[in-house]
Amino acid sequence: MAYIDGFVLAVPTANRQEFIEHAEFVDGLIKEFGANRIVECWEDDVPDGKFTDFRKSVQAKDDEIVAFSWIEWPDKATRDEGMRKMQEYAAGDERWDPEKYPPPFDGKRMIWGGFVPVVDI
């Protein structure tokens, strides 16, 4: 059964193009390591909630936008192996060094997790 990794993060609106370029680089590797599909989404219709919402969940500031992304893997074993390969790759590629190449968002406010689909229509 498929396995999904999901992500929600706040990205400075001014960093849209950098976010896309960063995602294209990282997502290309993720595909090489076994993912079926990766989708990166830019906030369009994200209402403020009374108690919680996407913006509150990542402490988005006024000059930030919410990005929502997911990775679809064939199964959890492929995902676990793909993530292991990513970490090995990252250790040997200076483009993963946040000091030299900081990501275009604050990773400390990113929410992510792995999910098992229970309905797939």
C-alpha positions, 0 to 999 in steps of 0.5 A, a space after each residue: 500500500 502507498 505511503 505518504 509524507 506530508 509537510 506544511 511550512 511557512 515561506 517568505 512570500 519574497 522567496 517564492 522562486 527560491 522555494 520552487 528551485 529548492 523544491 525542484 532540486 530536492 524533489 528530483 532526488 526524492 524521485 531518484 530514491 523511489 518516490 512515485 510523486 511529489 507535489 508542492 503547493 503554494 497557498 491560495 485559499 487558506 482561511 483563518 480559523 477560530 482556534 487553529 488553521 494552517 497559518 497558525 500551525 507554522 506560525 506564519 508571519 504577515 510576509 509569509 505564505 503557507 506551502 503544503 507538500 506531499 510525497 507519495 511512495 509505493 510503500 513504507 519500506 521504499 520510503 524508509 530506504 529512500 530517506 536513508 539514501 537521502 541522508 547518505 547523499 546529503 552527507 556528501 553534497 555541500 548543497 545540503 549544508 544550511 550554512 552555505 545554502 540556507 533553505 528559503 524557509 524556516 525549517 524549525 516551523 515546518 510540520 511533517 509526518 508519515 501517513 498510511 492511506 485509509 481511503 484512496 479513491 
